[in-house]
Every structure is written in C-alpha cells, then in structure tokens.
Amino acid sequence: MPAKTKIRPRERAAVIQSLRAGVTPRIGLEYIQVGRAKEVKALIEDLNRISEGGSAFRLIIGDFGAGKSFFLQLIRYAALEMGLVVINADLAPDRRLYAAGGQARSLYQELTRNLSTRAHPEGNAMIPLVEKFITEQRRIADAEGRKVEDVIKDRLSSLSELVGGYDFAQVIAAYWEGYNTGNDELKNAAVRYLRGEYATKTEARRDLNVRTIIDDASVYDHLKLLARFVCQAGFKGLLVNLDEMVNLYKLPSQRARSSNYEQILRILNDCLQGSAEHLGFLLGGTPEFLMDPRKGLYSYEALHSRLAENTFAQIAGVTDYHGPILTLQNLAPEELYVLLCNIRNVFANYDESKYLLPDEALTAFLQHCSKHVGDAYFRTPRNTIKAFVDLLSVLEQNPELKWQSLIAQVKVANETDPSLVSLDQDGAGDSGSENGGKVFSAGADADDEDDDLTDFKL
C-alpha cells in the first residue's frame, strides 16, 4: 500500500463511491487491499507463467460477499502492471460460455468491450491495441526497408495455424489498409469484426472479404487468437477474468449447464496440457457453483475428477495454492480492522489530522458488528464495509456529530446469497442476481429438458 502519500481525487471518489454501493472499485485497489498474501502470491506466479508463454486456469471460490470480485480486480490490476492485456466480464443469463442463441457471442462482445491495457485500464482498448501492433510493424518496415503490408503479412502468418486465424489476419490487414488510406469505414468494419459484432457471414464478407465471423461456437478459439495477437503487439499475454459464474449454476436446463461445463472442461484441459499459450483464465464462483453434486461443476464427472482437492493437503489441514481451485480464506478480524484503517486513510487523504474517527471508534464499530451480526461481519464483510463508509460519510458532512452516538445506531444486514434461487424455465422466477436482476429467457435452450422435478419430494 502506498503509505504516507496522497491519493488522487478521482481515485478517492471511485473507491468511496464503489464501497458505498457494495461493488468493487475499478481503480485505487492498492489503497485498501489487506490480507490474501498467499493467494496473491500464487496468482502472481500464474501471471509470470503466462508472460513466459505458458497458461493458467484458476477457479476463485468464496462465499457470497467474501471478496471474490475484489480479488479478481486486484489480480487484474497486477496483470496490467506486468504488461498483460486483460479482458473481463460478468456472466449473466444472456452471457454464457456456450450457447446456440447468441449468448456466447454476447459474452465475447462484453469481454472485448472491457479489453484493458496498462495505458488504457478502463477498457475499450481494442483500437489502441491494433494501432500499437501496426505502429510496431511500421517501425520494423522502416528499419528493414520493406513494405508495411509485407511485414504485417509475415507477422500474422503464424495465426493461420489456429482456428479462424486466416480471417483474423485478413481483418488486421484491412484495418491497416483503412488506416493507410484514410478509409474510416474499413477501419470501423475491422473493429466490428474483432469485437464480435457481425451477426451474419454475408455482411462480414461484403465489408471485409472474410468467410467466417465470431459466433457462439468459435468464442474460445478467438480468445486463443487474441492471446497470440496481443503478444505480437508487444504485450506479454492475455488474462480472461470471468465473474458471476454462478449464473451457469442457475440455468434451469441440465443440458444447457452440461454444455457450458463441457466448455469449461475444454478450457481447463488446454491450460493444464499446455495447448494454450500466453493465456490465463480466472473464474469466480461460490462454493455451491463448484460443489453442488446435482447442479454444480462437480455434477460433471470429468470436471469433478480434475478439480478434486489435494487429499494430502486435506489430511494435513493445509491449503494447496498450486491447484486449479483457489478458495479465498475469510478475513481475520485483525485484517478487517486494518481494512477499516485503510478506508479511513482514503477519506482523510492520508492526513492524520483529518481522521474522522479515532482508533477506539474503529474498535467500537467492530465490537458493535460482532455483537449484532456475529462472525459473518468478517466472513462476508461487504455490508460491514458499506455501513462503515456510510458512517464516515455522515461524519464528513456533519462534523458536529459525535461518533459515540452514531455507532450504537449502526445496522449491518446479514449478507444473503441470492444465487441459490434457481430461475424458472419460463423466466418468471426472481433471479435475485447481482447483475441487475435480469430474467432468464430460455431462448435457444427452449427444447432442453427441465430438471426441476429432481427437487420434488413427498
């Protein structure tokens, strides 16, 4: 943590507003991060392996509200600092790994919209990525006295060995042509293709003279293509962050779940067997998403056998940080105290004279939470943090108030997990999800068998 230094106003506002809303800040994470030292170390090793040409696959498992999204954003920040490109998205009823009605392509579109680099950490970096590649090829062409078109063609020739690689190379060449001739329409068409926004092959062929598009069946293949391309653009690899994997668990159709779990198996096999290069996947989910024997990943036998916990680690009572599953340990009360101190520092802009609460107030606040909420206040600390930020906000705006009278009135709600409520097949059920309460529509899976009868009991 950058101690004894001021935080930029934009970062301060982002941290405070995000914590008040109960969501993870996209910037300023380094100012409030506590704990998880071993978990972070394990993921940094994964990022190093990706940078060196390898691959990584991790399931980040934690209780609802335990900090999975925060952890994923923290690793995202570390990956950007290490020179990787990061794409991230939350799964939703209309965004899945596998589908036949456009949901997988919708996920790809969301991923590419959120494509980030160190220079563009907020996303929408597809155009800067392509132009960085072109700039590098122009430099090489000038140094070698060759045509830029020939250098680009040679550079992208290795893509042809991957599925969809020839058309991908054609699209990059088309972008250079548009860039060189001032044809903005051609450039925009190339970017549309790279973002998966073409719905028909006819339209793509008309605009770019390619025979394939990014569709539901080719999403993972294009992620592998993108990983190789970002390396050719001068980056060290591609990290794919997928959160809210519980949306797959909530699919009412067993066939739809199995198809998505089969896609996860394909990704896992590629990463573990070395078939993927410069590519890593982080998937965030709840324990139910992983271990439920009827609807979770463990219901798919091939995944169950590959994701089984290290029995020797279980016998010894220790954690294996090198396995594909990384379970986030609960924050200790002492770590939560440090977190509250960090939040207090952000509010005061690291000026101790502007602290809104003394140390004894933090202790009193945690004692109050412990008394009224129990140990859930540090196991799933989201609501505790929200209440603390609300308290600081009130004191900041009303300095005449006494913290002693306010802390006794603080109410911290118990964190509940809406992900365990399955969606109705007809979409009438309450999703209760964190993605805005979207309602599932059966869509292309309408012919799938519903397995709700397995819940029936006399």
N, C-alpha and C positions, 0 to 999 in steps of 0.2 A: 504494500500500500504506500502511495506517495505521501509520507508523513511530513508535517510542517510545511506544506505547500498549499497554495490556494487552488481551489477548483474553479474552472471556467464557469461563468454564469449559465451558459447553455447546458453544460453537463450537470450542474447543480439542479437546475429546473427539471431536467429529464429524469434524474434519479428520484427527486422528491415526488414529482407527479406520477411516475410509474409505481412507486411503492404505495402511494395513497390509493391508487386504483387496483392494487393487488396484482400487478403484472411486472414482468422482468424488464428493467431498463435496457435499452439497446446500447447506450454509451455510459461511461462512468462506473462500470462494474468494479474496476480496480480500487475504487474508494471505499467500497463496502464489503468486499469479499472477506469471509472468515472461514476457517476450518477447511475440510475436504483436501488436506495437503496430500495424502497418499493417492486419492482419486485423481487429483490434478496431475501429479507426477506420472501416474500410469497413462493418462491421456496425452501428456506431452511426449512420452515415449512413442505412442502411436503416431503422433504428428511428425516426429522425426523419421519414423519408418516410411510414412507416406512421402516425405520430402526426398528420401533416398531411393524412391522407385517402388516401394512396397505398397501394401494395402492394409486396411484396418476395418474391423467390424465390432461395434460395441452396442449392447443394449443397456441403456441407462435406466435403471429401475428404482423407483422410490414411491412412497405413499403420496396420495393426493395432497398437494400443498407443501411437500417436503423440500422443494427447491430444484426439481429436475430442469425446469425451463431456465432457471438462473444458471445452473451448472452448464447447460448446453450453450448458453450465451457466453459464459466465461471461456469455454473452450473455443468457441467461435472467435472471440477476441484474441486469444492466444494464437490461433491458426493464422489470422490475418497478420499479426505481428511477425510471424515466422515466414511470411511470404507465400502462403497458400491462398487459393481462391475458395470462398465459402458460399454455398447455396443452402438456404434453409426454408422450411415451410412447416406449417401445422397441418396434419391430416384432418379431414373433415368428411362429412357424408358425401360431398361432391369432389373429394380429392383422395384418391387411393393409389396404391402401388400397382394394382391390376384391376382392369375393368374392361367392359366392351361398349360402354356408352359415353366415353369421353372423360370419365373421372380421372384416369391415369394421366391423360394429356393435360387435364386441368391442373394436376399436381405438378407436372413438369413446367407449365406456364408460371405457376406460383414460385417454383424454385428459381427459375431464370429471372423473374422479376426481382427476386431478392438476392441475386448474384452480387457478391461484395468482394472488394479487394481492400488492401490497406489504404490506398488512396481514395477509395470510394466505399467507406464502411457501411453506408446506409442503404446500399443496394442499387439496382438499376445500372449496373456496371457492365452490361453486355457490350454496348458500343465502345466504351473506353478499352475493354478487353480486346476487341477485334482491332481497334486502331493501334493499340500497343503492339500487337502482332505485326500489323502492316508496317508500322514505323521501324520495327526491328529488321524486317525484310528489306526495306528501303536502304537502311544503313549498310546491310550486307551487300546489296546490289551495287551501291555506290563504291564500296571498298573493293569489290571484285570486278567492277566494270561490266556488270551483267544487267539484263533487263529485270525489272521488279517482278514481272509476270512469271519469268522462268524461275526466279528464286522462290516465289510463293509456291509454284507448282512442285518444285523439288522438296520443299519443306513439308508440304502436305501429302506427299506421296505415301508416307507411312500410314496415313489414315485409311487408305484404301483396303488394308487388310482387315479392318473392323467393319462390322455390320453398319451399313449406311454411310461409310466413310467417303466413298467416291462423291456422293451428292453433297456431303458436308464440305468437302474441299471445293466443289463447284460453287457453293454458296459463298465461301470466303473469297474466292476469286472474283465472283460477281460484285462483292462489296468493294474490292479494290478497284474494279473497273468503274463502278459508280463514284468512288472516291476520286479517282484519277480524272474522270471526265466531267465531274460536277453533276452527275445524274442522281439526284436525291431519291427519286422513285426506286431506282435499282438498289440503292443503299437501304432504304426502308423495307423493301421486299426481302433482302437478305436478313435483316434483323428480325423481321416477322417469322421467317423460317427458323432461325436459331432459337427463338423464343417459343416455338411450337404453336404458332398462331394460325397456321394454314389448316383449314378444315378439310380441303379436298386436294387430291393429287393434280386434278385438272388445272386448278388455279395456280398451284405452285409451278407446274410445268410451263404454263403460259408466261409467268413472271420471271422464272429463274432457269427454265430448261432442265429441271430435275425430275426424276421419276418417282421419288419417294418423299414422304413427309413424316414428321414426328407424330406418331399415333399411339394409341393405348399399348399396342404390342411392342413398340420399339423404344419406350421411355428409358429403360435401363441401358439398352445399347447406346443410346445417345448420351447418357451420363458418362459412359466409358469413353466415348468420343470426346466429350467436353473435357474430361480429365487429361487426355493426351494433348488436346489443343491448348489448354492453359499452360502446360509445360512448354510448348513450342512458343508461347507468347512471353516466356520468361519467368513464369511462376513455378512454384515447387510442387504443386499438386492441387487436388480438389477434395474438399471436405463437404459431405452432404449431411446436413442436420435435419432430422425428421422428428417432430414432436407430436404429442397427442396421438400416439399410436393406438391408444385405447379405442379410437374410432373404428378400427378394424374389429376389435373385440365386440363392439356394439352392433356390428352388422347382423341382422336377424337371419340371414340365409347362411347355412352351413357351407354351401357351395361357394358363395362369394368369399367367405372367410378363408376357406381352404385354398382358393385361387391366390389370394393375397399372401397367405402364409407360404405357399409354394414359391412365390416371387421372392420373399424374404430368404427362403432356403437357397434359391439360386444366387442371390447376392452374397449370402454367408459362405457358400461353397467357393465362389470366385475369390472372395477375400482371403479365406483360410488356405486355399490351394495355390495362391499366387497368380491366378489368371488375370486379376485386375492390377493395374499399375497406377501409381500416384493417385490412389483413390481411397477414400475412407468414408464410412457410414457411422453415424451416431443416431440411435433410435431411442426416443424417450417414451417410457410407458410405466404403468402401475403394476404392482405385483399380480393383480388379477389378470391383466393382459398377458402376463407371462405364464403364470402357474395354474390358471383355471383348467382343470382336466377336460372340461367339456367345450369351452369356447376360446380358451387362451392358446398361446403358442404351444404349450405342452400337449394340447389336444392333437397336434400334428406330429406323428411319431418321429419322423425324420428330424424335425427340429428339436424335439424333446431329447433325443439321443445326443445331438450335437451341443445342446445348451445345458446339459446336465451339470450340476455343480461338482466341483472337485471334492470327492469323498474324503480324501486325506485332509483337506482343509477343514471340512466339517468335523472330522474326528478330533482334530487338534484345536478346534474352536478359533480358527484364524480365517482371514479373508484372502482369497486368491485374486490379486489385482491384475493378473495376466489372462484371465479367462474372458470369454465373449460377453459375459454378464457382469456389469458393474453396479452393485447395489449401493445406493447412497446411504451412508450411515446417518443416524439422527444427529442433529447438532446438540452438543452438550450444553447445559445451562450456562457454563462459563463462556462458551463460544457465542451464545446468544447475547450475553452481556457485552462482549466485545463488539458484536454487530450493532447493538444499540449505541455504543460509544461512537462507532464509525458514522452512524446516521446523524448523531448529534454533531459530529465534526463537520459533516456536509452542510447541515443547517447553519452552523456558525462560520462556515468558510475557513475552517481550521484556525479560528481566532478564539482562544480560550476565554478571553474577556467577554465574548458574546454567547457563551453557552446559555441555553435556555433552561437547562436542568443541571443541578449538581449531581455528583456521583451517587449520593444517598437516594436521590429521586429515582435513578435507574434501578437501584436495588429494590426500592419500594414498589416500583412498577412491576418488576419480575415477580416479587413476592405476591403481589395482588393477582397477577395472572396465574401463578401456581395454585393459589387458593381457590380461584373461581373457575379455572379451566382444567387444572391438573397437568399431567406431564405432556399433554397434547400441545401446550403452548410452545414447547421447543421441538417436538417431533414434527409438527406441521405448523411452522411459525408464521405463515402468511398473514393470518388475521392479527396475530400479536404485533407484527411489524406495522400493519395498516393502522392499528389503534395507536401505536407509539408515534407514528408520523402525524396522525390527526392531532394528538396531544401537543406535539411540538408546533404544529401549525397554529393552533389556537393560542398558545403562549407567545408565539412570534407576533401575532396580530393584536394581542391583548396583554401587554407586559405587566399590567397592574394585577392580573390574576395570580393566585397562589397555587403552586403545583400540588401542595398537600391536599387541597380541597378537590382538585380535579382527579387525582389518581384513584381515589376511593370510588369515583363515579364511572371509571372506565369499564366498558363492557366489551369483552372479547368473545365473539361467537365461536362455537366449536366448528372446526373445518369438516365439511361433509363431502363425500365423493359422489358426484352425480354420474360418474362413468359406469356405475354398476347398474344403471337403469337401461335396459335394452330398448331399442327403438322398435316400434310396431312396424310390421311389414308394409302397411298402407300409409305409413308416415304420420299417423295420428298421434303417436306417443310423444311424450315430452322427452326431448333429447337430453336436456339438462347439461349439455356440454359447455365447455369453456370457450367455444368458438362462436358465441353469439346465439346459441340456441337454435341452430339450423335444424330443419326437419329432414329426415332421410326420405328420399324418394327411391323406390325400387328400381326404376329406370330399366337398364338392360338386364337386371337380375330378376325381373318380374317372374320369369319362368322357373326360378330356383325354388327348391323345396324349403319350406319354413320348418324350423326345428323347434318351434315354441312348445310343441306337445311333450317334449322331453322334460318340461318343467311341471307337467301335470301330476298331481298326487291326489289320492283318495283320502 
